[in-house]
Amino acid sequence: MARSILMLFILCCTFKHGYSQLIPFNPCPNVFQYLKDDGMVHGRVEFANDGSGLYVLGVNMSVAVFLDNEKSIRLHLLTSPNDIANGAALVYNIYFPVENVIPKPTKIVFNNVVYCSSLPAKLEPGGYVTNLWADTYLKITVSYANTDSSIYKPTPTVFRPTTPQPTFTTTPTYINYDECGVTNFKTRSLVVNGDDVSDGQFPWMVAVMYKMADDFKYRCTGTLISKRHVVTAGHCLQYGKVPLFALEELIVVLGITNLENWRAAGTLSDVENFQTHADFKENSADGDLAIITLRTEVRFRETVRRACLWEESDDLDAVLNLEGTIAGWGTDNPDVEYSKDARSITLPIVSQTVCLRSDSGFQAITSSRTFCAGRRNNKGPCTGDSGAGFLMLRGGRWTLRGVTSLSLNDNISCDLDNYSVFVDVAKVKKWIKSILT
């Protein structure tokens, strides 16, 4: 009887207090810690000051409950800008969106250095896993009141500089992530045979995945064009007029470049609907386009942004011989379906006449609403790149001109000694906009 009363007491206490005290295993003890303040649990990270004047922090966390897209973690910088300018370490508090739901860190990146990377919360049958992401950006401008003053780095010493201290002014810089076609990544020249893609380089690139058994598998690449819409190839989701997947079997993963850690690093979004172009048919690039509508709006950040839609003339002659960039998880290795790491390549647009004369096979798969691009040097989009955007820099903004559709096939893999065929987005932009509105 006494034991039963004791167990009842323990259960009551657990029900009343235990849930709020349930702190998950911390996979990042060297950089992250859980703290309790006035009964509320929050996280904290601290980083040494590298003196760069530019400080970018990104934190990804995971929790095995469903949270809507409006709820996310919040980062708060505790160190004052003046102290940072003097060399102090940067300390951030991480506040969780729901009082009694405590997520665990899955990725912590500070100034492009990954301090922690771990698996997300375990997905139980019939359950949910929510990925939470936040980032913050601070730029400090240092100006000196006395040009003869010496610059001192803060060190734990008893000595003091005898010259006047510099006067610091701090200017926080805020980024408008809602701008289309803009990235903070410092663009470098892309080699013809393909470059590895860095995080945030093409933040509109997404992975379309489908459910297979108890997991999800990569299907195609897509391009984010709004908070709720992704453009991809029609053949990724449909064969003729028959859908290949039920809506609940599809997810879109944003903010990743590596397909092996998509659960930890990416933002997952369910699919509410998808619509293929009315003229889509198998084995042709004409109308090979699909618009995916996400169930909830995504929150833009450094690694998740939208590309611009083409607003210029749809005249192909105006862009002949100009280059566009394709980024995706394609591979020309016939033994694998896709590459684990995203790669990018630049290809020039060629005229319809040049394309059609290069091989009679193009007659069957092209139309006035497609274009060809490539160098015919065995380099270009291939297996796994279907649906990837063909983006061109227009006025400093990455703008979607095409969607990767088809290439001539050598019965083993795609034939990259020939041109690749893209859906010309400029020719169907009215249809795209009708779905966006």
C-alpha positions as CSV (number, residue, x, y, z in Angstrom):
1,M,0.0,0.0,0.0
2,A,2.8,2.4,0.9
3,R,4.6,1.6,-2.3
4,S,1.4,2.3,-4.3
5,I,1.0,5.7,-2.6
6,L,4.7,6.5,-3.3
7,M,4.3,5.6,-7.1
8,L,1.1,7.7,-7.3
9,F,3.0,10.6,-5.7
10,I,5.9,10.2,-8.3
11,L,3.4,10.0,-11.2
12,C,1.6,13.2,-10.0
13,C,4.8,15.1,-9.7
14,T,6.0,13.9,-13.1
15,F,2.7,15.0,-14.7
16,K,2.8,18.4,-13.0
17,H,6.5,19.2,-13.3
18,G,8.3,16.6,-15.4
19,Y,7.2,17.7,-18.9
20,S,8.6,21.1,-18.5
21,Q,11.9,19.7,-17.2
22,L,12.3,17.2,-20.1
23,I,15.6,18.4,-21.5
24,P,16.8,16.3,-24.5
25,F,20.3,15.0,-24.9
26,N,22.7,17.8,-25.9
27,P,24.8,16.7,-28.9
28,C,26.8,19.9,-29.0
29,P,28.2,20.4,-25.4
30,N,31.3,22.2,-26.6
31,V,29.3,25.1,-28.0
32,F,25.7,24.8,-26.8
33,Q,24.2,24.6,-23.3
34,Y,20.7,24.6,-21.8
35,L,20.1,27.2,-19.1
36,K,17.1,27.8,-16.8
37,D,15.9,31.3,-16.0
38,D,12.8,31.9,-13.9
39,G,11.7,28.3,-14.6
40,M,12.1,28.7,-18.3
41,V,14.6,26.7,-20.3
42,H,16.5,28.3,-23.1
43,G,19.8,27.7,-25.0
44,R,23.0,29.6,-25.1
45,V,26.0,29.6,-27.4
46,E,29.3,31.5,-27.2
47,F,31.9,32.2,-29.9
48,A,35.3,33.8,-29.8
49,N,35.5,37.1,-31.6
50,D,37.5,36.7,-34.8
51,G,37.7,40.4,-35.3
52,S,36.1,40.3,-38.8
53,G,33.5,42.9,-38.0
54,L,30.9,40.6,-39.7
55,Y,29.1,38.0,-37.6
56,V,26.6,35.5,-39.0
57,L,25.0,32.9,-36.8
58,G,22.7,30.1,-38.0
59,V,21.1,27.6,-35.6
60,N,19.0,24.6,-36.6
61,M,17.0,22.7,-34.0
62,S,14.7,19.7,-34.0
63,V,11.8,18.5,-31.9
64,A,9.5,15.5,-32.1
65,V,6.2,17.4,-32.1
66,F,4.2,19.3,-34.7
67,L,4.7,23.1,-34.7
68,D,3.2,25.3,-37.3
69,N,5.5,27.4,-39.6
70,E,4.9,30.6,-37.6
71,K,6.7,29.2,-34.6
72,S,10.5,29.2,-34.6
73,I,13.4,29.8,-32.3
74,R,14.7,33.3,-31.6
75,L,18.3,34.4,-31.3
76,H,19.2,37.2,-29.0
77,L,22.7,38.7,-28.9
78,L,23.7,39.4,-25.2
79,T,27.1,41.0,-26.0
80,S,26.8,44.8,-26.7
81,P,28.1,46.0,-30.1
82,N,30.7,48.2,-28.4
83,D,32.0,45.3,-26.4
84,I,32.2,43.2,-29.7
85,A,34.1,46.1,-31.3
86,N,36.6,45.9,-28.4
87,G,37.1,42.1,-29.0
88,A,34.6,40.6,-26.6
89,A,33.2,37.1,-27.3
90,L,29.8,36.9,-28.8
91,V,27.2,35.3,-26.5
92,Y,23.7,34.5,-27.8
93,N,20.6,33.2,-26.0
94,I,18.3,30.9,-28.0
95,Y,14.6,31.1,-27.0
96,F,12.2,28.3,-27.9
97,P,8.8,29.0,-29.4
98,V,6.7,26.9,-27.0
99,E,7.2,26.9,-23.2
100,N,7.3,23.2,-22.5
101,V,8.7,21.9,-25.8
102,I,12.5,21.9,-25.7
103,P,14.2,21.2,-29.0
104,K,17.7,19.9,-29.5
105,P,20.4,21.5,-31.7
106,T,21.1,19.8,-35.0
107,K,23.4,22.4,-36.7
108,I,25.2,25.4,-35.4
109,V,27.1,27.6,-37.9
110,F,29.0,30.7,-37.0
111,N,30.9,32.8,-39.7
112,N,30.8,29.8,-42.1
113,V,32.3,27.4,-39.6
114,V,30.2,24.4,-38.6
115,Y,30.5,24.0,-34.8
116,C,28.0,21.2,-34.5
117,S,26.0,18.8,-36.7
118,S,23.8,16.0,-35.4
119,L,20.8,14.0,-36.4
120,P,17.3,15.4,-35.9
121,A,14.8,14.1,-33.4
122,K,13.6,10.6,-34.1
123,L,10.5,10.3,-36.2
124,E,8.1,7.8,-34.6
125,P,5.3,6.1,-36.6
126,G,2.4,8.4,-36.8
127,G,4.4,11.2,-35.2
128,Y,5.9,14.5,-36.3
129,V,9.3,16.1,-36.4
130,T,9.6,19.9,-36.7
131,N,12.8,21.6,-37.8
132,L,13.3,25.0,-36.4
133,W,15.8,27.5,-37.9
134,A,16.9,31.0,-37.1
135,D,19.8,33.2,-38.1
136,T,21.2,36.6,-37.3
137,Y,23.5,39.0,-39.0
138,L,25.6,41.8,-37.5
139,K,28.1,44.1,-39.2
140,I,30.2,46.5,-37.2
141,T,31.9,49.5,-38.7
142,V,34.8,50.8,-36.7
143,S,35.9,54.4,-37.1
144,Y,38.8,56.0,-35.2
145,A,38.6,59.5,-33.7
146,N,42.4,59.9,-33.6
147,T,44.3,58.6,-36.6
148,D,47.5,58.5,-34.6
149,S,46.0,56.1,-32.1
150,S,47.3,52.6,-31.9
151,I,45.0,49.6,-32.2
152,Y,45.1,47.2,-29.3
153,K,43.7,43.7,-29.3
154,P,42.0,42.8,-26.0
155,T,44.2,40.4,-24.0
156,P,44.1,39.4,-20.3
157,T,46.8,41.7,-19.2
158,V,47.3,44.3,-16.4
159,F,48.9,46.8,-18.8
160,R,46.8,49.6,-20.3
161,P,47.5,51.5,-23.6
162,T,48.9,54.9,-23.1
163,T,47.5,56.4,-26.3
164,P,43.9,57.5,-26.5
165,Q,41.3,54.7,-27.1
166,P,39.7,54.7,-30.5
167,T,36.1,55.7,-30.7
168,F,33.8,53.0,-32.1
169,T,30.5,53.4,-33.9
170,T,28.4,50.4,-34.6
171,T,25.9,50.0,-37.4
172,P,23.7,46.9,-37.4
173,T,23.0,45.7,-40.9
174,Y,19.6,44.1,-41.7
175,I,19.0,41.9,-44.7
176,N,15.8,41.8,-46.6
177,Y,15.6,38.1,-47.3
178,D,12.3,38.7,-49.2
179,E,14.2,40.1,-52.2
180,C,14.2,37.7,-55.1
181,G,17.3,36.5,-56.8
182,V,19.8,37.8,-54.3
183,T,22.3,35.9,-52.3
184,N,25.0,36.9,-49.8
185,F,27.3,34.3,-51.3
186,K,30.3,35.9,-53.0
187,T,30.0,34.7,-56.6
188,R,33.1,33.2,-58.2
189,S,33.6,32.1,-61.7
190,L,32.0,28.7,-62.3
191,V,34.1,26.1,-64.2
192,V,32.5,24.5,-67.2
193,N,32.6,20.9,-65.8
194,G,30.7,21.8,-62.6
195,D,31.4,23.2,-59.2
196,D,30.4,22.0,-55.8
197,V,27.6,24.2,-54.4
198,S,28.1,25.9,-51.1
199,D,25.4,26.5,-48.5
200,G,23.5,29.7,-49.4
201,Q,25.0,29.9,-52.9
202,F,21.7,29.1,-54.6
203,P,19.2,29.4,-51.8
204,W,16.2,28.9,-54.1
205,M,17.4,25.3,-55.0
206,V,15.2,22.7,-53.3
207,A,15.0,18.9,-53.2
208,V,11.7,17.3,-54.1
209,M,11.4,13.9,-52.2
210,Y,8.9,11.1,-52.2
211,K,8.1,8.5,-49.6
212,M,9.5,5.0,-50.1
213,A,8.9,2.4,-47.4
214,D,9.7,4.1,-44.1
215,D,11.9,6.9,-45.5
216,F,12.0,9.6,-48.1
217,K,14.0,9.4,-51.3
218,Y,15.3,12.2,-53.6
219,R,13.2,12.7,-56.8
220,C,14.0,16.0,-58.5
221,T,15.4,19.5,-58.1
222,G,13.1,22.5,-57.9
223,T,13.2,26.2,-57.7
224,L,11.5,28.3,-55.0
225,I,9.7,31.2,-56.6
226,S,7.5,32.4,-53.6
227,K,6.9,31.5,-50.0
228,R,4.6,28.7,-51.1
229,H,5.5,27.7,-54.6
230,V,8.2,25.6,-56.3
231,V,8.8,25.1,-60.0
232,T,10.0,21.7,-61.2
233,A,9.6,19.5,-64.2
234,G,6.2,17.9,-64.9
235,H,7.7,14.4,-65.5
236,C,9.1,14.4,-62.0
237,L,5.5,14.1,-60.6
238,Q,3.4,12.8,-63.4
239,Y,3.4,10.3,-66.3
240,G,1.2,11.6,-69.0
241,K,-2.0,12.5,-67.2
242,V,-1.4,10.1,-64.3
243,P,0.2,11.4,-61.0
244,L,3.1,9.3,-59.8
245,F,2.7,10.2,-56.1
246,A,-0.1,11.0,-53.7
247,L,0.3,14.4,-52.1
248,E,1.0,12.9,-48.7
249,E,3.9,11.0,-50.2
250,L,5.7,14.2,-51.2
251,I,7.9,16.6,-49.3
252,V,10.1,19.5,-50.3
253,V,13.4,20.1,-48.5
254,L,14.8,23.6,-48.6
255,G,18.1,25.1,-47.5
256,I,20.4,22.1,-48.2
257,T,23.2,21.2,-50.6
258,N,24.0,17.7,-49.2
259,L,21.3,15.0,-49.5
260,E,22.8,12.8,-46.8
261,N,22.0,15.2,-43.9
262,W,18.8,16.7,-45.2
263,R,16.9,16.0,-42.0
264,A,19.4,17.8,-39.8
265,A,20.2,20.8,-42.1
266,G,17.0,21.3,-44.1
267,T,13.6,22.8,-43.7
268,L,10.9,20.3,-44.5
269,S,7.6,21.3,-46.1
270,D,4.6,19.2,-46.9
271,V,2.9,19.5,-50.3
272,E,-0.6,20.8,-50.5
273,N,-1.0,20.4,-54.2
274,F,0.8,20.3,-57.5
275,Q,-0.3,21.3,-61.0
276,T,1.3,20.3,-64.3
277,H,0.9,22.3,-67.5
278,A,-2.1,21.3,-69.5
279,D,0.1,20.5,-72.6
280,F,2.5,18.2,-70.7
281,K,2.9,14.8,-72.2
282,E,5.6,12.2,-71.7
283,N,8.8,12.2,-73.8
284,S,8.5,15.8,-74.7
285,A,9.9,19.0,-73.1
286,D,6.9,21.0,-74.3
287,G,4.8,21.8,-71.3
288,D,7.1,19.7,-69.0
289,L,6.4,22.0,-66.1
290,A,4.8,21.6,-62.6
291,I,4.1,24.1,-59.9
292,I,4.2,22.7,-56.3
293,T,2.1,24.5,-53.7
294,L,3.5,24.0,-50.2
295,R,1.1,23.5,-47.3
296,T,2.5,26.4,-45.3
297,E,4.6,29.5,-46.1
298,V,8.4,29.1,-45.7
299,R,10.4,31.6,-43.8
300,F,13.1,33.2,-45.9
301,R,16.6,33.3,-44.5
302,E,20.2,33.2,-45.7
303,T,19.9,29.6,-47.2
304,V,16.2,29.8,-48.2
305,R,15.2,32.5,-50.7
306,R,13.2,32.8,-53.8
307,A,14.4,33.3,-57.4
308,C,13.0,36.0,-59.6
309,L,10.6,35.2,-62.3
310,W,11.4,36.3,-65.9
311,E,9.8,39.7,-66.6
312,E,11.6,40.6,-69.8
313,S,10.7,39.8,-73.4
314,D,10.2,36.1,-74.2
315,D,12.2,36.5,-77.4
316,L,14.8,33.8,-77.4
317,D,17.0,35.7,-79.8
318,A,17.6,38.3,-77.2
319,V,19.5,35.8,-75.0
320,L,21.3,33.7,-77.6
321,N,24.8,32.7,-76.5
322,L,24.2,34.1,-73.0
323,E,24.9,31.8,-70.2
324,G,22.7,30.4,-67.4
325,T,23.5,28.4,-64.4
326,I,22.0,25.0,-63.4
327,A,22.4,23.7,-59.9
328,G,21.2,20.3,-58.7
329,W,22.0,16.8,-57.6
330,G,22.6,15.3,-61.0
331,T,25.2,12.7,-62.0
332,D,26.5,11.1,-65.2
333,N,27.4,8.0,-63.3
334,P,25.1,5.2,-64.6
335,D,25.5,3.3,-61.4
336,V,23.9,5.9,-59.2
337,E,20.7,7.9,-59.5
338,Y,22.0,11.2,-58.1
339,S,24.9,12.9,-56.4
340,K,24.9,13.4,-52.7
341,D,26.4,16.8,-53.1
342,A,24.8,19.5,-55.3
343,R,26.8,20.8,-58.2
344,S,26.4,23.7,-60.6
345,I,27.4,24.4,-64.2
346,T,27.0,27.3,-66.6
347,L,25.8,26.7,-70.2
348,P,25.2,29.0,-73.1
349,I,21.8,29.1,-74.9
350,V,21.9,28.1,-78.5
351,S,19.5,28.9,-81.3
352,Q,16.6,26.5,-82.2
353,T,18.2,26.1,-85.7
354,V,21.5,25.1,-84.3
355,C,19.9,22.7,-81.8
356,L,17.6,21.0,-84.4
357,R,20.4,20.6,-87.0
358,S,22.7,19.0,-84.5
359,D,20.6,15.9,-84.2
360,S,17.3,14.8,-85.7
361,G,16.2,13.5,-82.3
362,F,15.5,17.0,-81.1
363,Q,12.6,17.3,-83.5
364,A,10.5,15.1,-81.3
365,I,11.2,16.6,-77.9
366,T,11.4,20.3,-78.6
367,S,8.9,23.0,-79.4
368,S,8.6,26.8,-79.7
369,R,8.3,26.8,-75.9
370,T,11.6,25.1,-75.2
371,F,15.2,26.1,-75.7
372,C,18.5,24.2,-76.0
373,A,21.7,24.9,-74.1
374,G,25.1,23.3,-73.7
375,R,28.6,23.1,-75.1
376,R,28.5,19.5,-76.4
377,N,31.6,18.6,-74.4
378,N,30.2,15.8,-72.3
379,K,29.3,18.3,-69.5
380,G,25.9,19.4,-68.5
381,P,22.7,18.5,-66.5
382,C,22.1,14.7,-66.3
383,T,20.3,12.1,-64.2
384,G,19.1,13.7,-61.0
385,D,19.0,17.3,-62.4
386,S,15.5,17.1,-63.8
387,G,13.5,20.1,-62.7
388,A,16.5,22.2,-61.9
389,G,16.2,25.8,-62.8
390,F,18.2,27.5,-65.6
391,L,18.9,30.9,-64.0
392,M,20.5,33.9,-65.5
393,L,21.9,37.0,-63.8
394,R,19.8,39.9,-64.9
395,G,20.4,43.3,-63.3
396,G,22.3,41.6,-60.5
397,R,19.5,39.2,-59.7
398,W,19.2,35.5,-60.4
399,T,16.2,35.1,-62.7
400,L,14.5,31.9,-63.7
401,R,14.5,31.5,-67.5
402,G,14.2,27.7,-67.9
403,V,13.6,24.3,-66.2
404,T,15.7,21.3,-67.0
405,S,13.6,18.8,-68.9
406,L,15.2,16.3,-71.3
407,S,18.4,15.3,-73.1
408,L,19.0,12.8,-75.8
409,N,19.5,9.4,-74.3
410,D,22.2,6.9,-75.2
411,N,20.2,4.1,-73.5
412,I,22.6,4.1,-70.6
413,S,22.6,7.7,-69.4
414,C,22.0,11.1,-70.8
415,D,24.0,12.1,-73.9
416,L,26.0,15.1,-72.9
417,D,27.8,15.3,-76.2
418,N,24.5,16.8,-77.4
419,Y,22.5,19.8,-76.1
420,S,20.1,19.7,-73.2
421,V,16.5,20.8,-73.5
422,F,14.8,23.2,-71.1
423,V,11.2,24.4,-70.8
424,D,11.2,28.2,-71.6
425,V,9.7,29.7,-68.5
426,A,9.3,33.1,-70.3
427,K,6.8,31.5,-72.7
428,V,4.6,30.2,-70.0
429,K,4.9,32.9,-67.3
430,K,1.2,33.8,-67.6
431,W,0.3,30.2,-66.6
432,I,2.8,30.3,-63.7
433,K,1.4,33.7,-62.4
434,S,-2.1,32.4,-62.6
435,I,-1.2,29.7,-60.0
436,L,0.7,32.1,-57.8
437,T,-2.3,34.4,-57.5
